[in-house]
Amino acid sequence: MAEVAVTEQVHSVEELQRASAATGKSLALILTRGFLHPGHRKLVTAAAESGYATAIGVFLHSRQFAPGDSPALYPRDAAGDVERAAEYGADLYWGVGERDVYPPGFATELRLPALERTLAGVVHPEVLRSQLTLTFRLLSLAKASAIYFGELDWYKARCVERTLEDLALPCSVQIVDTARDEQGLAYSALNAKLTPEELRNASRIHACLSEARSLFADHGEDEVTRLLGRTSAALTRIPGFRLQYVHLLDPVSLTERQRAHPGDLLMIGGFFGRTRIADATRLP
């Protein structure tokens, strides 16, 4: 008979630390805004295969959203999240409390000014600061040894890594390849907000990124202006998709490239209606 996964629910820092210690393993943290999907399963699997106990942390707050966005636009399914955490094999489900993240009198904000300027077209500076502050605090509270991100959050992972190194918190940052559905669409909680027609059209995004990879790898196109121009043109032909940005970044420094190099990060973002869609791929 197959062994049934058991995921312990914790709702306080004390419970988390006690449950984590009881596993006898170092802890890997996977931070989410909830509405778990198979991309989170891939993170849990990768962390478990590296020998970590895994904790999925769920926290949704207005500070995680850019001006004009709202938590009200984000899908929620708390009961389903607990079930999926168990299905995915997580050891712990951490329902993060707001007072643990932002206790009364909390006044600290982490910043990376140079990267804020570099990433201005990708993420709002206030959101990036909130993400860094939130992540650093939760890693500290959890006493985690590792944190796992999907490739879609590459920029955030590198910013967190830079912060951890600068502030000497011994925690490993791991990035896992993007998990996609059968049509190539990157898994995201916000996919649930798309209409069936928008879902079909969103599935064309990956083909546009694959074409850019082919232009670079098979046809030797390393001129960034032409590479991104072709990619932008293909994306704007997707019905209903409003393109916000296309960037090619150095995967470590996150600075914009003038010439494309193997391993560079191609990032795109845009909207179907009010629903934000993002994708990313590495050049071969």
Backbone bond lengths (Angstrom), bond angles and torsions (degrees), N, CA, C in turn:
res aa  C-N    CA-C-N  psi(-1)  N-CA   C-N-CA  omega(-1)  CA-C   N-CA-C  phi
1 M - - - 1.466 - - 1.523 108.85 -
2 A 1.349 116.93 133.58 1.466 120.70 -177.04 1.520 110.58 -66.45
3 E 1.312 114.76 142.40 1.460 120.35 178.57 1.521 109.39 -72.92
4 V 1.334 116.85 133.50 1.454 122.55 -179.35 1.519 109.10 -90.33
5 A 1.338 115.84 129.09 1.456 119.91 -179.76 1.522 110.16 -67.55
6 V 1.314 116.10 138.61 1.459 121.62 177.93 1.520 107.90 -118.98
7 T 1.318 116.29 118.71 1.457 121.99 179.67 1.516 108.52 -112.98
8 E 1.318 116.48 120.56 1.458 121.00 -179.53 1.523 109.89 -83.71
9 Q 1.335 116.77 132.75 1.457 121.22 176.37 1.522 109.94 -90.39
10 V 1.327 116.36 132.20 1.460 121.34 176.39 1.523 108.13 -131.04
11 H 1.328 115.78 148.00 1.466 119.53 -175.54 1.523 112.85 -132.95
12 S 1.309 117.09 4.58 1.463 120.53 175.78 1.515 108.46 -135.75
13 V 1.322 115.73 161.20 1.458 119.99 179.21 1.525 110.03 -63.48
14 E 1.327 116.76 -39.40 1.465 120.32 -179.71 1.526 110.97 -62.26
15 E 1.339 116.40 -44.21 1.464 120.11 178.23 1.526 110.72 -62.33
16 L 1.331 115.86 -42.35 1.460 120.20 -179.43 1.516 110.72 -61.71
17 Q 1.315 117.33 -48.76 1.456 120.63 -177.53 1.528 111.20 -64.23
18 R 1.331 116.82 -38.84 1.462 120.23 179.55 1.538 110.66 -67.36
19 A 1.327 116.40 -44.66 1.459 120.21 -179.09 1.523 110.89 -67.99
20 S 1.322 116.85 -37.68 1.464 120.85 178.39 1.525 110.64 -63.59
21 A 1.317 116.21 -44.85 1.466 120.00 179.69 1.529 111.43 -62.62
22 A 1.347 116.44 -33.12 1.462 120.74 -177.79 1.527 112.14 -68.97
23 T 1.324 117.93 -20.28 1.467 119.98 178.60 1.523 111.85 -72.59
24 G 1.324 116.77 -23.09 1.457 120.70 -177.84 1.517 113.90 74.00
25 K 1.346 116.35 11.97 1.462 120.81 -179.33 1.525 110.18 -124.49
26 S 1.320 115.26 161.87 1.458 119.77 169.33 1.523 108.56 -68.12
27 L 1.337 115.61 151.39 1.458 120.51 -173.26 1.521 111.95 -101.60
28 A 1.336 116.09 134.70 1.464 122.65 170.15 1.520 107.86 -109.55
29 L 1.319 115.55 132.41 1.456 121.29 -176.63 1.530 109.82 -106.60
30 I 1.325 115.80 135.93 1.464 123.24 174.98 1.520 106.52 -122.08
31 L 1.326 116.93 107.36 1.453 121.32 -175.82 1.522 110.46 -93.23
32 T 1.326 116.31 131.72 1.458 121.65 -178.01 1.526 109.23 -138.26
33 R 1.340 114.43 166.79 1.464 120.72 170.93 1.531 110.67 -98.89
34 G 1.330 115.44 12.46 1.461 119.82 179.08 1.508 112.05 93.85
35 F 1.326 115.39 -172.85 1.464 124.25 -174.90 1.529 108.99 54.61
36 L 1.329 114.43 61.76 1.458 121.90 -173.27 1.523 111.63 -62.83
37 H 1.336 115.72 151.08 1.460 122.63 -176.22 1.530 108.75 -145.51
38 P 1.340 118.34 174.33 1.468 120.25 -175.99 1.522 115.45 -59.34
39 G 1.337 118.09 -19.75 1.459 119.07 173.67 1.511 111.19 -62.58
40 H 1.339 116.80 -36.02 1.465 120.58 177.85 1.530 110.48 -70.79
41 R 1.323 116.63 -33.88 1.465 119.69 175.22 1.531 110.32 -57.87
42 K 1.331 116.07 -42.13 1.460 120.32 -178.53 1.528 110.82 -63.29
43 L 1.330 117.53 -37.03 1.462 121.23 178.03 1.523 110.99 -66.99
44 V 1.342 115.81 -44.25 1.466 120.25 178.98 1.533 110.18 -60.31
45 T 1.329 116.30 -44.97 1.465 120.78 -179.64 1.523 111.50 -61.20
46 A 1.348 115.63 -44.42 1.469 119.33 -179.17 1.523 111.11 -63.15
47 A 1.337 117.16 -41.80 1.463 120.69 -179.71 1.526 110.85 -67.11
48 A 1.330 116.63 -42.74 1.467 120.18 -179.56 1.516 111.16 -64.61
49 E 1.344 116.42 -38.71 1.464 119.90 179.35 1.525 111.85 -65.60
50 S 1.334 116.92 -22.59 1.465 121.06 176.49 1.524 112.25 -89.21
51 G 1.342 116.58 3.70 1.458 120.41 173.61 1.507 115.47 92.87
52 Y 1.321 118.17 9.46 1.461 120.91 -179.44 1.525 111.29 -89.27
53 A 1.328 115.46 151.22 1.452 120.47 158.64 1.520 106.29 -75.68
54 T 1.327 117.44 144.04 1.458 119.82 -174.01 1.522 111.19 -116.14
55 A 1.321 115.50 136.38 1.466 121.76 175.81 1.520 108.43 -125.73
56 I 1.326 116.51 124.45 1.457 121.80 172.42 1.522 107.62 -93.46
57 G 1.317 116.16 117.45 1.454 121.18 177.29 1.516 110.26 -99.01
58 V 1.326 117.31 132.23 1.462 122.30 -179.30 1.525 108.89 -118.92
59 F 1.338 115.22 122.58 1.464 120.37 -179.67 1.522 108.63 -151.74
60 L 1.318 116.88 129.12 1.454 122.44 -179.60 1.524 108.74 -129.59
61 H 1.344 116.07 122.74 1.463 120.86 -175.15 1.522 109.05 -148.53
62 S 1.315 116.40 152.23 1.465 121.01 -177.41 1.527 112.28 -61.32
63 R 1.334 118.25 -26.14 1.463 120.41 -179.18 1.525 112.57 -68.89
64 Q 1.323 116.98 -12.62 1.457 120.50 178.65 1.524 112.50 -85.99
65 F 1.320 117.04 1.02 1.457 120.97 -174.69 1.519 110.66 -121.03
66 A 1.336 115.10 142.91 1.457 121.01 178.57 1.526 110.02 -72.25
67 P 1.344 117.06 158.52 1.466 119.64 174.47 1.522 110.75 -53.56
68 G 1.313 115.57 133.31 1.463 119.99 -176.67 1.510 113.06 97.81
69 D 1.352 116.38 -24.87 1.460 120.87 173.43 1.523 108.82 -91.41
70 S 1.313 116.21 166.81 1.457 119.38 -177.95 1.518 109.87 -152.68
71 P 1.353 117.66 143.27 1.466 119.70 174.05 1.518 112.33 -58.17
72 A 1.340 116.75 -23.14 1.462 119.56 179.91 1.527 112.18 -64.53
73 L 1.347 116.52 -22.52 1.455 121.05 179.13 1.523 112.38 -84.05
74 Y 1.339 117.26 -6.19 1.457 121.05 -175.66 1.529 109.31 -93.90
75 P 1.334 118.42 132.75 1.477 120.32 -178.90 1.525 111.15 -68.50
76 R 1.315 115.12 149.63 1.474 119.93 -179.77 1.523 109.88 -135.71
77 D 1.323 115.20 145.77 1.468 122.04 176.66 1.521 107.49 -163.34
78 A 1.327 115.89 75.40 1.468 120.56 -173.38 1.522 111.76 -60.62
79 A 1.332 117.47 -45.55 1.466 119.78 -178.91 1.528 110.27 -64.81
80 G 1.333 116.43 -41.78 1.459 119.89 178.37 1.514 112.14 -64.57
81 D 1.337 117.07 -34.34 1.462 120.31 179.69 1.524 110.96 -63.03
82 V 1.319 116.82 -40.91 1.468 119.84 178.74 1.520 110.06 -62.62
83 E 1.335 116.42 -42.86 1.460 120.26 179.05 1.523 111.55 -64.46
84 R 1.337 116.49 -42.62 1.461 119.18 -178.51 1.528 111.49 -69.81
85 A 1.334 117.97 -34.45 1.462 120.13 176.58 1.531 110.27 -58.90
86 A 1.333 116.03 -40.50 1.469 120.32 177.43 1.524 110.57 -69.08
87 E 1.340 116.14 -43.14 1.466 120.58 179.49 1.528 111.19 -60.41
88 Y 1.336 116.26 -37.32 1.459 120.56 -177.41 1.522 112.91 -79.84
89 G 1.339 116.74 -9.18 1.459 119.99 175.93 1.515 115.21 91.34
90 A 1.342 117.73 15.61 1.463 120.02 177.73 1.526 110.23 -67.83
91 D 1.319 116.69 143.48 1.464 120.23 177.54 1.520 111.49 -76.41
92 L 1.344 115.87 -36.48 1.460 120.55 -175.02 1.521 110.76 -134.54
93 Y 1.328 114.89 143.76 1.457 122.05 171.45 1.531 106.28 -115.90
94 W 1.334 115.70 115.23 1.467 120.89 -175.55 1.525 109.03 -106.29
95 G 1.315 116.13 106.09 1.459 121.39 172.78 1.519 107.79 -82.01
96 V 1.327 116.77 93.51 1.471 121.75 -171.31 1.520 110.43 -68.73
97 G 1.330 116.41 129.82 1.456 121.77 178.59 1.523 111.43 -86.73
98 E 1.336 116.40 144.27 1.466 120.16 -177.87 1.523 111.95 -61.64
99 R 1.327 118.29 -36.24 1.459 120.23 -178.41 1.529 111.64 -70.06
100 D 1.337 117.33 -23.25 1.459 119.45 174.78 1.523 111.04 -72.08
101 V 1.338 116.05 -33.71 1.459 119.92 -178.81 1.524 110.97 -84.47
102 Y 1.321 116.00 -47.54 1.465 121.31 -176.97 1.527 109.79 -125.20
103 P 1.344 116.98 75.22 1.463 119.46 178.51 1.525 110.90 -67.26
104 P 1.320 118.19 161.40 1.469 120.58 179.37 1.530 110.97 -54.47
105 G 1.326 115.61 133.51 1.456 120.72 179.15 1.515 114.46 85.71
106 F 1.328 117.68 0.20 1.466 120.34 -179.15 1.523 109.68 -61.69
107 A 1.343 117.34 126.15 1.467 120.06 -171.29 1.526 113.57 -136.80
108 T 1.333 117.85 12.65 1.464 121.16 -175.44 1.527 110.84 -96.96
109 E 1.341 114.90 143.46 1.462 120.45 176.32 1.514 108.77 -141.25
110 L 1.334 116.09 128.38 1.462 121.19 177.47 1.531 109.38 -91.02
111 R 1.334 115.25 139.71 1.462 120.52 -178.80 1.525 110.64 -136.68
112 L 1.315 115.33 148.45 1.461 123.13 170.44 1.532 106.37 -128.30
113 P 1.333 117.99 81.82 1.468 120.85 -170.92 1.518 115.00 -53.52
114 A 1.335 117.49 -43.28 1.464 119.78 -178.14 1.527 110.96 -63.29
115 L 1.325 117.13 -42.67 1.451 120.36 -179.24 1.524 111.34 -73.76
116 E 1.319 117.11 -29.48 1.465 119.08 174.95 1.523 110.51 -59.51
117 R 1.322 116.21 -40.12 1.465 119.61 179.09 1.525 110.51 -69.39
118 T 1.338 116.26 -41.38 1.464 120.49 -179.20 1.522 111.34 -63.59
119 L 1.338 116.70 -39.58 1.459 121.71 -172.56 1.523 113.14 -98.53
120 A 1.343 116.48 15.67 1.464 119.80 -174.73 1.524 112.39 -57.02
121 G 1.333 117.23 -32.00 1.454 119.67 -179.79 1.512 113.96 -81.62
122 V 1.339 117.73 -8.98 1.453 121.99 -175.80 1.523 111.99 -104.43
123 V 1.314 116.88 -43.54 1.460 120.73 -175.25 1.522 109.10 -141.40
124 H 1.326 116.65 141.04 1.459 121.46 178.31 1.527 109.27 -65.95
125 P 1.351 118.31 135.69 1.479 119.84 -177.64 1.521 113.64 -53.88
126 E 1.326 118.11 -39.32 1.467 119.90 -179.82 1.524 111.26 -64.71
127 V 1.323 116.05 -35.60 1.461 120.17 179.10 1.527 110.31 -69.24
128 L 1.330 116.91 -42.56 1.458 119.99 178.58 1.531 110.51 -61.46
129 R 1.319 117.45 -43.34 1.471 120.28 178.38 1.525 110.86 -61.89
130 S 1.323 116.34 -42.78 1.456 120.20 178.95 1.519 111.22 -63.70
131 Q 1.346 116.88 -42.06 1.461 120.57 179.01 1.523 111.37 -61.65
132 L 1.327 116.33 -44.23 1.465 119.92 -179.75 1.526 110.95 -64.51
133 T 1.326 116.18 -46.44 1.467 120.50 -178.09 1.519 110.36 -63.64
134 L 1.321 116.19 -47.46 1.461 121.41 179.92 1.525 111.06 -59.67
135 T 1.326 116.68 -47.95 1.462 120.77 -176.81 1.522 111.26 -64.10
136 F 1.323 116.78 -45.63 1.461 120.32 -178.87 1.536 110.04 -61.51
137 R 1.333 117.01 -42.71 1.462 119.98 -178.38 1.528 111.01 -65.55
138 L 1.337 117.45 -45.15 1.459 119.59 -177.70 1.528 111.94 -68.45
139 L 1.326 117.04 -36.31 1.468 119.17 174.85 1.522 110.78 -62.20
140 S 1.316 116.16 -40.40 1.466 120.14 179.44 1.522 110.89 -66.43
141 L 1.324 117.39 -44.75 1.467 121.05 -179.59 1.531 111.24 -64.53
142 A 1.328 115.66 -39.62 1.458 119.88 -177.86 1.521 112.79 -78.31
143 K 1.333 116.52 -14.60 1.468 121.46 -174.13 1.534 109.70 55.02
144 A 1.331 115.22 41.85 1.468 120.99 -176.56 1.523 110.86 -76.48
145 S 1.318 115.42 147.19 1.462 121.79 177.40 1.520 112.04 -95.36
146 A 1.339 116.21 -15.96 1.466 120.24 -178.83 1.514 109.27 -153.13
147 I 1.332 115.03 154.85 1.455 121.33 171.95 1.520 107.17 -133.24
148 Y 1.329 115.80 139.05 1.458 121.72 -175.61 1.527 110.62 -114.06
149 F 1.339 114.75 135.14 1.461 122.47 177.49 1.521 109.14 -126.20
150 G 1.327 115.84 153.78 1.448 121.10 167.83 1.517 109.72 -83.96
151 E 1.325 116.38 161.33 1.462 121.72 -177.45 1.531 111.87 -60.78
152 L 1.337 117.57 -26.93 1.464 120.44 177.94 1.527 111.36 -61.85
153 D 1.322 116.80 -26.16 1.466 122.32 179.39 1.520 111.39 -101.50
154 W 1.331 116.70 29.64 1.462 120.53 -176.43 1.527 111.71 -55.10
155 Y 1.357 116.29 -48.03 1.467 118.72 -177.15 1.520 110.78 -61.48
156 K 1.340 116.78 -41.06 1.464 119.43 179.93 1.523 110.60 -66.12
157 A 1.341 116.56 -40.72 1.460 120.69 179.01 1.522 111.14 -60.18
158 R 1.329 117.04 -44.26 1.465 120.19 -179.68 1.524 111.24 -68.29
159 C 1.323 117.49 -35.99 1.465 119.69 177.04 1.531 110.88 -66.83
160 V 1.323 116.41 -41.15 1.467 120.30 176.57 1.521 110.09 -63.48
161 E 1.324 116.60 -43.10 1.464 120.94 179.27 1.532 111.02 -59.42
162 R 1.332 116.14 -44.02 1.468 120.89 178.45 1.530 110.54 -60.67
163 T 1.331 116.31 -43.28 1.467 120.80 -179.93 1.519 111.31 -64.65
164 L 1.333 116.70 -44.62 1.460 120.36 -179.91 1.525 111.21 -61.88
165 E 1.327 115.92 -41.41 1.464 119.11 179.19 1.529 110.77 -65.78
166 D 1.332 116.67 -45.11 1.462 120.25 -177.14 1.523 112.02 -65.10
167 L 1.343 117.27 -35.60 1.461 120.88 -176.94 1.532 112.13 -99.83
168 A 1.335 115.86 9.09 1.472 122.47 170.85 1.527 113.28 58.64
169 L 1.341 117.05 40.71 1.456 119.80 171.71 1.526 107.73 -94.80
170 P 1.329 118.09 117.16 1.469 120.71 -174.89 1.526 111.70 -74.69
171 C 1.308 116.23 89.57 1.457 121.64 -179.05 1.517 108.30 -145.82
172 S 1.325 115.90 133.14 1.459 121.70 -179.16 1.526 110.65 -85.91
173 V 1.346 116.54 138.70 1.462 122.29 175.70 1.524 108.17 -107.70
174 Q 1.328 116.08 122.57 1.460 121.55 -178.43 1.531 109.68 -119.95
175 I 1.348 115.91 137.35 1.458 121.66 179.69 1.523 108.63 -117.89
176 V 1.324 115.71 128.57 1.464 122.44 -175.40 1.529 108.91 -110.78
177 D 1.341 116.18 142.82 1.465 121.18 -179.73 1.525 111.44 -53.14
178 T 1.323 115.42 149.01 1.460 121.55 -179.36 1.525 111.23 -61.32
179 A 1.317 115.76 133.23 1.461 121.47 174.22 1.532 108.28 -90.31
180 R 1.337 116.56 133.14 1.467 121.51 -175.54 1.525 110.21 -129.77
181 D 1.344 114.35 155.44 1.453 118.79 175.81 1.529 109.63 -82.18
182 E 1.324 117.18 -176.04 1.464 121.11 -174.39 1.525 112.55 -64.36
183 Q 1.346 117.12 -23.57 1.461 121.10 178.70 1.522 112.77 -90.64
184 G 1.329 117.16 -1.03 1.456 121.07 178.46 1.515 114.75 93.84
185 L 1.322 117.41 -0.77 1.467 120.28 -179.88 1.526 110.06 -74.21
186 A 1.328 116.52 129.62 1.463 120.59 177.96 1.524 109.77 -65.48
187 Y 1.334 116.49 133.09 1.457 120.22 178.67 1.524 110.31 -64.05
188 S 1.310 115.87 135.80 1.462 122.52 176.66 1.519 107.23 -156.25
189 A 1.331 116.14 145.49 1.458 119.29 176.68 1.522 111.19 -59.25
190 L 1.334 116.63 -34.00 1.458 120.18 -176.61 1.524 112.79 -71.11
191 N 1.325 118.47 -12.99 1.461 119.81 175.06 1.527 111.20 -58.65
192 A 1.336 115.53 -27.50 1.467 119.97 -179.53 1.523 111.86 -66.41
193 K 1.327 117.33 -17.57 1.463 121.69 179.79 1.527 112.55 -87.25
194 L 1.332 117.35 -8.31 1.454 120.78 -178.05 1.528 111.28 -82.93
195 T 1.318 116.28 145.36 1.458 121.01 173.03 1.524 108.88 -73.20
196 P 1.335 118.21 163.58 1.470 119.21 177.08 1.524 112.67 -54.65
197 E 1.331 117.80 -39.65 1.458 119.96 178.83 1.519 111.09 -67.07
198 E 1.334 117.22 -41.16 1.461 120.53 178.48 1.521 111.01 -64.78
199 L 1.325 117.27 -36.78 1.465 120.45 177.46 1.529 110.64 -62.25
200 R 1.328 116.10 -43.25 1.470 119.06 178.65 1.523 110.56 -62.64
201 N 1.313 116.37 -42.31 1.465 119.51 -179.35 1.529 111.16 -70.47
202 A 1.328 117.46 -37.48 1.468 120.88 179.59 1.525 111.07 -63.11
203 S 1.322 116.85 -29.16 1.458 120.32 179.52 1.519 112.33 -65.30
204 R 1.335 117.24 -15.08 1.471 120.74 179.03 1.532 111.75 -79.47
205 I 1.324 117.67 -13.12 1.464 120.77 -177.53 1.524 110.72 -61.72
206 H 1.326 116.04 -43.39 1.461 119.41 -176.34 1.521 111.29 -62.78
207 A 1.336 116.88 -35.39 1.462 120.11 178.20 1.529 110.73 -63.94
208 C 1.327 116.98 -35.81 1.468 120.66 177.42 1.524 110.72 -64.70
209 L 1.332 116.86 -40.96 1.460 120.43 178.62 1.531 110.76 -69.39
210 S 1.320 116.34 -37.23 1.466 119.70 178.08 1.520 110.34 -64.65
211 E 1.331 116.99 -36.54 1.458 120.47 177.32 1.526 110.80 -63.27
212 A 1.339 116.18 -40.61 1.467 119.58 177.53 1.521 110.92 -62.92
213 R 1.323 117.88 -40.32 1.467 121.50 177.09 1.528 110.19 -61.03
214 S 1.321 115.45 -41.96 1.458 119.81 -179.95 1.527 112.04 -67.26
215 L 1.317 117.09 -39.94 1.468 120.15 177.50 1.525 110.79 -58.08
216 F 1.327 115.15 -40.40 1.464 119.86 -179.44 1.529 111.36 -74.24
217 A 1.333 116.55 -50.23 1.468 120.70 -171.23 1.520 113.04 -78.41
218 D 1.333 116.55 -39.04 1.462 119.72 -172.38 1.523 113.17 -98.75
219 H 1.327 116.99 -23.37 1.462 120.11 -176.00 1.533 112.98 -119.04
220 G 1.338 116.31 2.45 1.457 120.26 173.53 1.518 115.12 69.23
221 E 1.332 117.64 21.98 1.464 120.23 -179.73 1.530 109.68 -80.00
222 D 1.342 116.39 105.01 1.461 119.72 179.26 1.526 112.41 -116.20
223 E 1.336 117.41 4.53 1.453 121.27 175.30 1.527 108.08 -79.41
224 V 1.340 115.17 113.04 1.465 120.23 -170.62 1.525 111.93 -61.20
225 T 1.329 117.26 -39.61 1.460 119.65 -178.42 1.525 111.25 -59.34
226 R 1.326 116.42 -44.46 1.464 119.74 -179.93 1.534 111.22 -71.60
227 L 1.321 115.49 -41.12 1.460 119.81 -178.88 1.527 111.05 -61.11
228 L 1.333 115.81 -48.39 1.462 119.36 -179.64 1.520 111.73 -72.33
229 G 1.337 116.08 -31.12 1.457 119.00 177.63 1.516 111.81 -62.81
230 R 1.333 116.38 -44.40 1.464 120.77 178.42 1.534 110.16 -64.07
231 T 1.324 115.58 -41.87 1.464 119.46 -179.28 1.518 110.83 -65.42
232 S 1.322 117.27 -44.67 1.469 121.39 179.00 1.516 111.20 -60.36
233 A 1.331 116.20 -43.26 1.462 120.10 -179.41 1.529 111.00 -61.37
234 A 1.329 116.43 -41.61 1.465 120.26 179.76 1.528 110.68 -66.23
235 L 1.331 116.85 -40.87 1.463 120.50 -178.41 1.523 111.87 -67.78
236 T 1.318 117.27 -38.02 1.471 119.89 -178.14 1.525 111.57 -71.46
237 R 1.326 117.69 -13.58 1.465 119.91 176.03 1.529 112.38 -84.22
238 I 1.329 117.24 -6.24 1.466 119.96 177.62 1.529 108.45 -74.07
239 P 1.333 118.68 121.20 1.471 120.44 -177.31 1.531 112.54 -58.08
240 G 1.316 115.74 131.02 1.462 121.13 174.72 1.508 115.06 82.47
241 F 1.351 117.66 -5.79 1.471 119.78 -176.65 1.524 109.92 -93.87
242 R 1.330 115.48 125.21 1.462 121.65 178.07 1.522 107.82 -104.41
243 L 1.338 116.22 104.36 1.464 122.02 -175.58 1.529 110.22 -70.91
244 Q 1.341 115.34 131.95 1.464 121.04 178.61 1.528 111.29 -102.25
245 Y 1.320 117.59 -43.88 1.462 120.27 -178.48 1.519 110.96 -156.62
246 V 1.334 114.74 154.33 1.463 124.09 167.75 1.523 105.93 -138.65
247 H 1.333 117.07 122.14 1.461 120.75 -177.78 1.525 110.13 -133.24
248 L 1.315 115.17 147.62 1.460 121.35 170.33 1.521 107.24 -118.73
249 L 1.329 116.54 117.03 1.452 121.99 -172.01 1.517 111.95 -119.48
250 D 1.328 115.13 146.79 1.456 120.98 165.70 1.537 107.14 -59.74
251 P 1.330 119.93 127.10 1.465 120.88 -172.47 1.524 114.54 -68.54
252 V 1.338 117.51 -15.65 1.468 120.32 -179.12 1.522 110.92 -102.18
253 S 1.331 117.01 -54.06 1.463 120.23 -176.80 1.521 112.47 -81.89
254 L 1.334 117.24 -18.63 1.463 124.31 -177.21 1.523 113.03 64.79
255 T 1.324 117.38 18.41 1.460 120.77 175.32 1.526 109.14 -83.35
256 E 1.333 115.69 153.31 1.458 121.01 -179.18 1.528 110.40 -71.48
257 R 1.312 115.21 139.61 1.449 121.25 -179.74 1.534 111.43 -87.48
258 Q 1.332 115.53 147.95 1.459 121.85 167.98 1.529 110.41 -97.30
259 R 1.327 115.04 -33.32 1.457 122.47 173.66 1.525 108.57 -124.31
260 A 1.310 116.44 139.91 1.459 120.61 -178.67 1.522 110.57 -77.32
261 H 1.335 116.02 142.95 1.458 123.20 178.09 1.536 109.18 -129.09
262 P 1.326 117.01 154.14 1.468 119.39 174.86 1.528 110.84 -55.87
263 G 1.322 115.91 136.72 1.461 120.64 178.94 1.505 114.54 87.82
264 D 1.343 118.55 -6.18 1.463 120.17 178.18 1.523 110.45 -61.67
265 L 1.320 114.98 155.15 1.459 122.16 -175.52 1.526 109.92 -100.69
266 L 1.321 116.22 117.40 1.456 122.61 175.77 1.526 107.75 -98.23
267 M 1.318 116.13 117.95 1.462 121.53 -176.04 1.519 109.56 -121.14
268 I 1.335 115.96 137.49 1.454 120.19 175.25 1.525 108.90 -132.97
269 G 1.314 115.97 155.60 1.456 120.71 176.46 1.511 110.16 -154.42
270 G 1.308 116.01 153.08 1.455 120.48 178.59 1.510 110.54 -177.24
271 F 1.327 115.63 -162.11 1.457 120.91 -173.60 1.522 111.33 -137.89
272 F 1.323 114.52 144.01 1.450 122.49 158.96 1.535 105.06 -109.59
273 G 1.323 116.68 107.12 1.455 119.26 -172.56 1.517 109.29 64.09
274 R 1.325 117.21 -122.41 1.474 121.91 177.81 1.529 111.98 -100.16
275 T 1.334 116.27 3.01 1.457 120.01 -176.89 1.509 111.16 -90.99
276 R 1.319 115.96 119.76 1.456 121.83 -178.18 1.528 110.45 -79.54
277 I 1.334 116.26 133.05 1.453 122.68 178.84 1.531 108.36 -126.41
278 A 1.314 116.59 135.17 1.471 120.94 177.82 1.513 109.04 -134.65
279 D 1.320 115.31 155.56 1.462 120.67 175.32 1.520 107.56 -153.13
280 A 1.317 115.72 163.37 1.458 120.97 -179.07 1.515 109.17 -157.62
281 T 1.333 115.15 152.23 1.457 120.47 175.64 1.516 107.68 -151.95
282 R 1.332 115.90 158.54 1.462 121.51 175.63 1.514 108.97 -99.19
283 L 1.325 117.36 140.04 1.457 119.97 173.53 1.524 109.54 -68.07
284 P 1.346 117.36 142.89 1.467 119.96 -176.75 1.520 111.15 -60.48
